[in-house]
Amino acid sequence: MPAYPKPDTDSRMALEVDRLLRQLKYPPSSVVARSASRPSSPSMHRPHGAAASELTPAGVWGRVALGVLVAVAVPLWPYPQSCGVSLGLYLAGVSVVVIAGGWAGFASFQRRMGIAHVFALAIALWGGTLAGVEILPRVGYARVEAPWLCGGGS
């Protein structure tokens, strides 16, 4: 059977806590008394700087749809991405795909929307695949080597 502290020990501890609380500049007892009389609202639990309106499920699906559109559009890049500035712009577009997948994934995770989260992770994975196809031959990992810059430089 657990041993409970004696009542006089509890009262001594309570007196010590009260004494320490009185030494504070802003006594929390007044804050506790004020907040206990008021019902708790969701805005009280929001971190500082958070938006006043919470993200809706339609907003999460909008982020996922935007990520899908970018993920479909980037492989249809109309310019050759073999080297140089064109390659840099293509890789910037690929990074937008990865960021869009992460952005949608973060929102879907916060809202606990599993299917949207799977789509968002697939978008980010697709962006990583597109990046790997272009980067790996240029860093010597693939059998075929490709230059970063046009004109013979690597």
TIRO-2110 file (N, C-alpha, C; in Angstrom, 1 decimal):
// TIRO-2110
0.8, -1.2, 0.0, N, 1, A
0.0, 0.0, 0.0, CA, 1, A
0.9, 1.2, 0.0, C, 1, A
0.6, 2.2, -0.9, N, 2, A
1.5, 3.4, -1.0, CA, 2, A
1.3, 4.3, 0.3, C, 2, A
2.5, 4.8, 0.7, N, 3, A
2.5, 5.7, 1.9, CA, 3, A
2.2, 7.1, 1.4, C, 3, A
1.1, 7.6, 2.0, N, 4, A
0.7, 9.0, 1.7, CA, 4, A
1.4, 10.0, 2.7, C, 4, A
1.8, 11.2, 2.3, N, 5, A
2.4, 12.1, 3.2, CA, 5, A
1.4, 12.5, 4.3, C, 5, A
2.0, 12.8, 5.4, N, 6, A
1.2, 13.2, 6.6, CA, 6, A
0.5, 14.6, 6.3, C, 6, A
-0.6, 14.9, 6.8, N, 7, A
-1.3, 16.1, 6.5, CA, 7, A
-0.4, 17.3, 6.9, C, 7, A
0.4, 17.3, 7.9, N, 8, A
1.2, 18.4, 8.3, CA, 8, A
2.3, 18.6, 7.3, C, 8, A
2.8, 17.6, 6.6, N, 9, A
3.7, 17.8, 5.6, CA, 9, A
3.1, 18.5, 4.4, C, 9, A
1.9, 18.1, 4.0, N, 10, A
1.2, 18.8, 2.9, CA, 10, A
1.0, 20.3, 3.2, C, 10, A
0.6, 20.5, 4.5, N, 11, A
0.3, 21.9, 4.8, CA, 11, A
1.6, 22.7, 4.8, C, 11, A
2.7, 22.1, 5.3, N, 12, A
4.0, 22.9, 5.2, CA, 12, A
4.4, 23.2, 3.8, C, 12, A
4.2, 22.2, 2.9, N, 13, A
4.6, 22.4, 1.5, CA, 13, A
3.7, 23.5, 0.9, C, 13, A
2.4, 23.4, 1.2, N, 14, A
1.5, 24.4, 0.7, CA, 14, A
1.9, 25.8, 1.2, C, 14, A
2.2, 25.9, 2.4, N, 15, A
2.7, 27.2, 3.0, CA, 15, A
3.9, 27.7, 2.3, C, 15, A
4.8, 26.8, 2.0, N, 16, A
6.1, 27.2, 1.3, CA, 16, A
5.8, 27.7, -0.1, C, 16, A
4.9, 26.9, -0.8, N, 17, A
4.5, 27.3, -2.2, CA, 17, A
3.8, 28.7, -2.1, C, 17, A
2.9, 28.9, -1.2, N, 18, A
2.2, 30.2, -1.1, CA, 18, A
3.2, 31.3, -0.9, C, 18, A
4.2, 31.0, 0.0, N, 19, A
5.2, 32.1, 0.3, CA, 19, A
6.0, 32.4, -1.0, C, 19, A
6.4, 31.4, -1.7, N, 20, A
7.2, 31.7, -2.9, CA, 20, A
6.4, 32.4, -4.0, C, 20, A
5.1, 32.0, -4.1, N, 21, A
4.2, 32.7, -5.0, CA, 21, A
4.0, 34.2, -4.7, C, 21, A
4.0, 34.5, -3.4, N, 22, A
3.8, 35.9, -3.0, CA, 22, A
5.0, 36.7, -3.4, C, 22, A
6.2, 36.1, -3.6, N, 23, A
7.4, 36.8, -3.9, CA, 23, A
7.5, 37.2, -5.4, C, 23, A
6.6, 36.5, -6.2, N, 24, A
6.6, 36.8, -7.6, CA, 24, A
6.1, 38.2, -7.9, C, 24, A
6.6, 38.8, -9.0, N, 25, A
6.1, 40.1, -9.3, CA, 25, A
4.7, 40.2, -9.7, C, 25, A
4.3, 39.2, -10.5, N, 26, A
2.8, 39.1, -10.9, CA, 26, A
2.3, 37.8, -10.3, C, 26, A
1.6, 37.8, -9.3, N, 27, A
1.1, 36.6, -8.7, CA, 27, A
0.2, 35.8, -9.6, C, 27, A
0.5, 34.5, -9.8, N, 28, A
-0.3, 33.7, -10.7, CA, 28, A
-1.7, 33.4, -10.2, C, 28, A
-1.8, 33.6, -8.9, N, 29, A
-3.2, 33.3, -8.3, CA, 29, A
-4.2, 34.2, -8.9, C, 29, A
-3.9, 35.4, -9.2, N, 30, A
-5.0, 36.3, -9.8, CA, 30, A
-5.2, 35.9, -11.2, C, 30, A
-4.2, 35.4, -12.0, N, 31, A
-4.4, 34.9, -13.3, CA, 31, A
-5.2, 33.6, -13.3, C, 31, A
-4.9, 32.8, -12.4, N, 32, A
-5.6, 31.5, -12.3, CA, 32, A
-7.1, 31.8, -12.0, C, 32, A
-7.3, 32.7, -11.1, N, 33, A
-8.7, 33.0, -10.7, CA, 33, A
-9.5, 33.6, -11.8, C, 33, A
-8.8, 34.4, -12.6, N, 34, A
-9.5, 35.0, -13.7, CA, 34, A
-9.8, 34.0, -14.8, C, 34, A
-8.8, 33.2, -15.1, N, 35, A
-8.9, 32.2, -16.2, CA, 35, A
-9.8, 31.1, -15.9, C, 35, A
-9.9, 30.8, -14.6, N, 36, A
-10.8, 29.7, -14.2, CA, 36, A
-12.3, 30.1, -14.3, C, 36, A
-12.6, 31.3, -14.2, N, 37, A
-14.0, 31.8, -14.3, CA, 37, A
-14.4, 31.8, -15.8, C, 37, A
-13.5, 31.9, -16.7, N, 38, A
-13.7, 32.0, -18.1, CA, 38, A
-13.6, 30.6, -18.8, C, 38, A
-14.6, 30.3, -19.7, N, 39, A
-14.4, 29.0, -20.4, CA, 39, A
-13.3, 29.1, -21.4, C, 39, A
-12.6, 28.0, -21.5, N, 40, A
-11.5, 27.9, -22.4, CA, 40, A
-11.9, 27.9, -23.9, C, 40, A
-11.2, 28.7, -24.7, N, 41, A
-11.6, 28.7, -26.1, CA, 41, A
-10.4, 28.2, -26.9, C, 41, A
-10.6, 27.8, -28.2, N, 42, A
-9.5, 27.2, -29.0, CA, 42, A
-8.4, 28.3, -29.2, C, 42, A
-8.8, 29.6, -29.2, N, 43, A
-7.8, 30.6, -29.5, CA, 43, A
-6.8, 30.7, -28.4, C, 43, A
-7.1, 30.3, -27.2, N, 44, A
-6.2, 30.3, -26.1, CA, 44, A
-5.1, 29.3, -26.2, C, 44, A
-5.3, 28.3, -27.0, N, 45, A
-4.3, 27.2, -27.2, CA, 45, A
-3.5, 27.4, -28.5, C, 45, A
-3.8, 28.5, -29.3, N, 46, A
-3.1, 28.7, -30.5, CA, 46, A
-1.7, 29.4, -30.2, C, 46, A
-0.7, 28.9, -30.9, N, 47, A
0.6, 29.5, -30.6, CA, 47, A
0.7, 31.0, -31.1, C, 47, A
1.6, 31.8, -30.6, N, 48, A
1.7, 33.2, -31.0, CA, 48, A
2.0, 33.3, -32.4, C, 48, A
1.4, 34.2, -33.1, N, 49, A
1.6, 34.4, -34.5, CA, 49, A
0.8, 33.6, -35.4, C, 49, A
-0.1, 32.7, -34.9, N, 50, A
-0.9, 31.8, -35.7, CA, 50, A
-2.0, 32.6, -36.3, C, 50, A
-2.5, 32.2, -37.5, N, 51, A
-3.5, 32.9, -38.2, CA, 51, A
-4.8, 32.8, -37.4, C, 51, A
-5.7, 33.8, -37.5, N, 52, A
-6.9, 33.9, -36.8, CA, 52, A
-7.8, 32.8, -37.3, C, 52, A
-7.8, 32.4, -38.6, N, 53, A
-8.7, 31.4, -39.1, CA, 53, A
-7.9, 30.1, -39.2, C, 53, A
-8.4, 29.0, -38.8, N, 54, A
-7.7, 27.7, -38.9, CA, 54, A
-7.8, 27.2, -40.3, C, 54, A
-6.9, 26.4, -40.7, N, 55, A
-6.9, 25.8, -42.1, CA, 55, A
-8.1, 24.8, -42.2, C, 55, A
-8.9, 25.0, -43.2, N, 56, A
-10.0, 24.1, -43.4, CA, 56, A
-9.6, 22.9, -44.2, C, 56, A
-10.4, 21.8, -44.2, N, 57, A
-10.1, 20.7, -45.1, CA, 57, A
-10.0, 21.1, -46.6, C, 57, A
-10.9, 22.0, -47.0, N, 58, A
-10.8, 22.5, -48.4, CA, 58, A
-9.5, 23.2, -48.7, C, 58, A
-8.9, 23.9, -47.7, N, 59, A
-7.6, 24.5, -47.9, CA, 59, A
-6.5, 23.5, -48.0, C, 59, A
-6.6, 22.4, -47.2, N, 60, A
-5.6, 21.3, -47.3, CA, 60, A
-5.7, 20.7, -48.7, C, 60, A
-6.9, 20.4, -49.1, N, 61, A
-7.0, 19.8, -50.4, CA, 61, A
-6.6, 20.7, -51.5, C, 61, A
-6.8, 22.0, -51.3, N, 62, A
-6.3, 23.0, -52.3, CA, 62, A
-4.8, 23.0, -52.4, C, 62, A
-4.1, 22.8, -51.2, N, 63, A
-2.6, 22.7, -51.2, CA, 63, A
-2.2, 21.5, -52.0, C, 63, A
-2.9, 20.4, -51.7, N, 64, A
-2.6, 19.1, -52.4, CA, 64, A
-2.8, 19.2, -53.9, C, 64, A
-3.9, 19.9, -54.3, N, 65, A
-4.2, 20.0, -55.7, CA, 65, A
-3.1, 20.9, -56.4, C, 65, A
-2.7, 22.0, -55.7, N, 66, A
-1.6, 22.8, -56.2, CA, 66, A
-0.3, 22.0, -56.4, C, 66, A
0.0, 21.2, -55.4, N, 67, A
1.2, 20.3, -55.5, CA, 67, A
1.1, 19.4, -56.7, C, 67, A
-0.1, 18.8, -56.9, N, 68, A
-0.3, 17.8, -58.0, CA, 68, A
-0.1, 18.6, -59.3, C, 68, A
-0.6, 19.8, -59.4, N, 69, A
-0.5, 20.5, -60.7, CA, 69, A
1.0, 20.8, -61.0, C, 69, A
1.7, 21.2, -60.0, N, 70, A
3.1, 21.6, -60.2, CA, 70, A
3.9, 20.3, -60.5, C, 70, A
3.6, 19.2, -59.8, N, 71, A
4.3, 17.9, -60.0, CA, 71, A
4.0, 17.4, -61.4, C, 71, A
2.8, 17.6, -62.0, N, 72, A
2.6, 17.2, -63.4, CA, 72, A
3.2, 18.1, -64.4, C, 72, A
3.3, 19.4, -64.1, N, 73, A
3.7, 20.4, -65.0, CA, 73, A
5.3, 20.4, -65.2, C, 73, A
6.0, 20.1, -64.1, N, 74, A
7.5, 20.2, -64.2, CA, 74, A
8.1, 19.2, -65.2, C, 74, A
7.6, 17.9, -65.2, N, 75, A
8.2, 17.0, -66.2, CA, 75, A
7.9, 17.4, -67.6, C, 75, A
6.9, 18.2, -67.8, N, 76, A
6.6, 18.7, -69.2, CA, 76, A
7.4, 20.0, -69.6, C, 76, A
8.5, 20.2, -68.9, N, 77, A
9.3, 21.4, -69.1, CA, 77, A
9.6, 21.5, -70.6, C, 77, A
9.3, 22.6, -71.2, N, 78, A
9.5, 22.7, -72.7, CA, 78, A
10.9, 22.9, -73.2, C, 78, A
11.8, 23.2, -72.3, N, 79, A
13.2, 23.4, -72.8, CA, 79, A
14.1, 22.3, -72.4, C, 79, A
15.2, 22.0, -73.1, N, 80, A
16.1, 20.9, -72.8, CA, 80, A
16.8, 21.3, -71.5, C, 80, A
16.8, 20.3, -70.5, N, 81, A
17.5, 20.6, -69.3, CA, 81, A
18.8, 19.8, -69.2, C, 81, A
19.5, 19.9, -70.3, N, 82, A
20.8, 19.1, -70.4, CA, 82, A
21.9, 19.8, -69.6, C, 82, A
22.0, 21.1, -69.6, N, 83, A
23.1, 21.7, -68.9, CA, 83, A
22.8, 23.2, -68.7, C, 83, A
23.6, 23.9, -67.9, N, 84, A
23.6, 25.3, -67.8, CA, 84, A
22.4, 25.9, -67.1, C, 84, A
22.0, 27.1, -67.6, N, 85, A
20.9, 27.9, -66.9, CA, 85, A
19.6, 27.1, -67.0, C, 85, A
19.4, 26.4, -68.1, N, 86, A
18.1, 25.7, -68.3, CA, 86, A
18.0, 24.6, -67.2, C, 86, A
19.1, 23.9, -67.0, N, 87, A
19.2, 22.9, -65.9, CA, 87, A
18.9, 23.5, -64.6, C, 87, A
19.5, 24.7, -64.3, N, 88, A
19.3, 25.3, -63.0, CA, 88, A
17.8, 25.7, -62.8, C, 88, A
17.2, 26.2, -63.9, N, 89, A
15.8, 26.6, -63.8, CA, 89, A
14.9, 25.4, -63.6, C, 89, A
15.2, 24.3, -64.3, N, 90, A
14.5, 23.0, -64.1, CA, 90, A
14.6, 22.5, -62.7, C, 90, A
15.8, 22.5, -62.1, N, 91, A
16.0, 22.1, -60.8, CA, 91, A
15.3, 23.0, -59.8, C, 91, A
15.2, 24.3, -60.1, N, 92, A
14.4, 25.2, -59.2, CA, 92, A
13.0, 24.8, -59.3, C, 92, A
12.5, 24.4, -60.4, N, 93, A
11.1, 24.0, -60.6, CA, 93, A
10.9, 22.7, -59.8, C, 93, A
11.8, 21.8, -59.8, N, 94, A
11.7, 20.5, -59.1, CA, 94, A
11.7, 20.8, -57.6, C, 94, A
12.5, 21.8, -57.2, N, 95, A
12.5, 22.1, -55.7, CA, 95, A
11.2, 22.7, -55.3, C, 95, A
10.5, 23.4, -56.2, N, 96, A
9.1, 23.8, -55.9, CA, 96, A
8.2, 22.7, -55.7, C, 96, A
8.4, 21.6, -56.5, N, 97, A
7.5, 20.4, -56.3, CA, 97, A
7.8, 19.8, -54.9, C, 97, A
9.0, 19.7, -54.5, N, 98, A
9.3, 19.1, -53.2, CA, 98, A
8.7, 20.0, -52.1, C, 98, A
8.9, 21.3, -52.2, N, 99, A
8.4, 22.3, -51.2, CA, 99, A
6.8, 22.2, -51.2, C, 99, A
6.2, 22.1, -52.3, N, 100, A
4.7, 22.0, -52.4, CA, 100, A
4.3, 20.8, -51.7, C, 100, A
5.0, 19.7, -51.9, N, 101, A
4.6, 18.4, -51.2, CA, 101, A
4.8, 18.5, -49.7, C, 101, A
5.9, 19.1, -49.3, N, 102, A
6.1, 19.4, -47.8, CA, 102, A
5.1, 20.3, -47.2, C, 102, A
4.7, 21.3, -47.9, N, 103, A
3.7, 22.3, -47.5, CA, 103, A
2.3, 21.6, -47.3, C, 103, A
1.9, 20.9, -48.3, N, 104, A
0.7, 20.1, -48.2, CA, 104, A
0.8, 19.1, -47.1, C, 104, A
1.9, 18.4, -47.0, N, 105, A
2.1, 17.4, -46.0, CA, 105, A
2.0, 17.9, -44.6, C, 105, A
2.6, 19.1, -44.4, N, 106, A
2.5, 19.7, -43.0, CA, 106, A
1.1, 20.0, -42.7, C, 106, A
0.3, 20.6, -43.6, N, 107, A
-1.0, 21.0, -43.4, CA, 107, A
-1.9, 19.8, -43.2, C, 107, A
-1.7, 18.8, -44.0, N, 108, A
-2.6, 17.6, -43.8, CA, 108, A
-2.3, 16.8, -42.5, C, 108, A
-1.0, 16.9, -42.1, N, 109, A
-0.7, 16.2, -40.8, CA, 109, A
-1.3, 17.0, -39.7, C, 109, A
-1.3, 18.3, -39.7, N, 110, A
-1.9, 19.1, -38.7, CA, 110, A
-3.4, 18.9, -38.6, C, 110, A
-4.1, 18.7, -39.7, N, 111, A
-5.5, 18.5, -39.7, CA, 111, A
-5.9, 17.0, -39.6, C, 111, A
-4.9, 16.1, -39.5, N, 112, A
-5.1, 14.7, -39.4, CA, 112, A
-5.9, 14.2, -40.6, C, 112, A
-5.5, 14.5, -41.8, N, 113, A
-6.2, 14.1, -43.0, CA, 113, A
-5.3, 13.1, -43.7, C, 113, A
-5.5, 11.8, -43.4, N, 114, A
-4.6, 10.8, -43.9, CA, 114, A
-4.4, 10.7, -45.4, C, 114, A
-5.5, 10.7, -46.1, N, 115, A
-5.4, 10.5, -47.6, CA, 115, A
-4.7, 11.7, -48.2, C, 115, A
-5.0, 12.9, -47.8, N, 116, A
-4.3, 14.1, -48.3, CA, 116, A
-2.9, 14.0, -47.9, C, 116, A
-2.5, 13.4, -46.8, N, 117, A
-1.1, 13.3, -46.4, CA, 117, A
-0.4, 12.3, -47.3, C, 117, A
-1.0, 11.3, -47.6, N, 118, A
-0.4, 10.3, -48.6, CA, 118, A
-0.1, 11.0, -49.9, C, 118, A
-1.1, 11.7, -50.4, N, 119, A
-0.9, 12.4, -51.7, CA, 119, A
0.3, 13.4, -51.6, C, 119, A
0.3, 14.1, -50.4, N, 120, A
1.4, 15.1, -50.3, CA, 120, A
2.7, 14.4, -50.2, C, 120, A
2.8, 13.3, -49.5, N, 121, A
4.1, 12.6, -49.5, CA, 121, A
4.5, 12.1, -50.8, C, 121, A
3.5, 11.6, -51.6, N, 122, A
3.8, 11.2, -53.0, CA, 122, A
4.3, 12.3, -53.8, C, 122, A
3.8, 13.5, -53.7, N, 123, A
4.2, 14.7, -54.4, CA, 123, A
5.7, 15.0, -54.1, C, 123, A
6.0, 15.0, -52.8, N, 124, A
7.4, 15.2, -52.4, CA, 124, A
8.3, 14.1, -52.9, C, 124, A
7.9, 12.9, -52.8, N, 125, A
8.7, 11.8, -53.3, CA, 125, A
8.9, 11.9, -54.8, C, 125, A
7.9, 12.3, -55.6, N, 126, A
8.0, 12.5, -57.0, CA, 126, A
9.0, 13.6, -57.3, C, 126, A
9.0, 14.7, -56.5, N, 127, A
9.9, 15.8, -56.7, CA, 127, A
11.4, 15.3, -56.4, C, 127, A
11.5, 14.5, -55.4, N, 128, A
12.9, 13.9, -55.1, CA, 128, A
13.3, 13.0, -56.3, C, 128, A
12.4, 12.3, -56.9, N, 129, A
12.8, 11.4, -58.0, CA, 129, A
13.2, 12.2, -59.2, C, 129, A
12.5, 13.3, -59.5, N, 130, A
12.8, 14.2, -60.6, CA, 130, A
14.2, 14.8, -60.4, C, 130, A
14.5, 15.2, -59.1, N, 131, A
15.8, 15.8, -58.8, CA, 131, A
16.9, 14.7, -59.0, C, 131, A
16.6, 13.5, -58.5, N, 132, A
17.6, 12.5, -58.6, CA, 132, A
18.0, 12.1, -60.0, C, 132, A
17.0, 12.1, -60.9, N, 133, A
17.3, 11.8, -62.3, CA, 133, A
18.2, 12.8, -62.9, C, 133, A
18.2, 14.0, -62.5, N, 134, A
19.1, 15.0, -63.1, CA, 134, A
20.4, 15.2, -62.3, C, 134, A
20.3, 15.0, -61.0, N, 135, A
21.5, 15.3, -60.2, CA, 135, A
22.5, 14.1, -60.1, C, 135, A
22.0, 12.9, -60.0, N, 136, A
22.8, 11.7, -59.8, CA, 136, A
23.8, 11.5, -61.0, C, 136, A
23.5, 11.7, -62.3, N, 137, A
24.5, 11.5, -63.3, CA, 137, A
25.6, 12.6, -63.2, C, 137, A
25.3, 13.7, -62.6, N, 138, A
26.2, 14.8, -62.6, CA, 138, A
27.2, 14.8, -61.4, C, 138, A
26.8, 13.9, -60.4, N, 139, A
27.7, 13.8, -59.3, CA, 139, A
28.5, 12.5, -59.3, C, 139, A
28.3, 11.7, -60.5, N, 140, A
29.1, 10.5, -60.7, CA, 140, A
28.5, 9.3, -60.1, C, 140, A
27.3, 9.3, -59.6, N, 141, A
26.7, 8.1, -59.0, CA, 141, A
26.1, 7.2, -60.1, C, 141, A
25.6, 7.7, -61.2, N, 142, A
25.0, 6.9, -62.2, CA, 142, A
26.1, 6.5, -63.2, C, 142, A
25.9, 5.5, -64.1, N, 143, A
26.8, 5.0, -65.0, CA, 143, A
27.1, 6.1, -66.1, C, 143, A
26.0, 6.8, -66.5, N, 144, A
26.2, 7.8, -67.5, CA, 144, A
26.5, 9.1, -66.8, C, 144, A
27.5, 9.8, -67.3, N, 145, A
27.9, 11.1, -66.8, CA, 145, A
27.3, 12.2, -67.6, C, 145, A
27.0, 13.3, -66.9, N, 146, A
26.4, 14.5, -67.6, CA, 146, A
27.1, 15.7, -67.0, C, 146, A
27.3, 16.7, -67.8, N, 147, A
27.9, 18.0, -67.3, CA, 147, A
26.9, 18.9, -66.6, C, 147, A
27.4, 19.7, -65.7, N, 148, A
26.5, 20.7, -65.1, CA, 148, A
26.4, 21.9, -66.0, C, 148, A
27.5, 22.3, -66.6, N, 149, A
27.6, 23.5, -67.5, CA, 149, A
27.8, 23.1, -68.9, C, 149, A
27.2, 23.9, -69.8, N, 150, A
27.4, 23.6, -71.2, CA, 150, A
28.8, 24.0, -71.7, C, 150, A
29.2, 23.4, -72.7, N, 151, A
30.5, 23.9, -73.3, CA, 151, A
31.7, 23.1, -72.8, C, 151, A
31.5, 21.9, -72.2, N, 152, A
32.6, 21.1, -71.8, CA, 152, A
33.0, 21.2, -70.4, C, 152, A
32.6, 22.2, -69.7, N, 153, A
32.9, 22.3, -68.2, CA, 153, A
32.1, 21.4, -67.4, C, 153, A
32.6, 21.0, -66.2, N, 154, A
31.8, 20.1, -65.4, CA, 154, A
31.3, 20.7, -64.2, C, 154, A
END
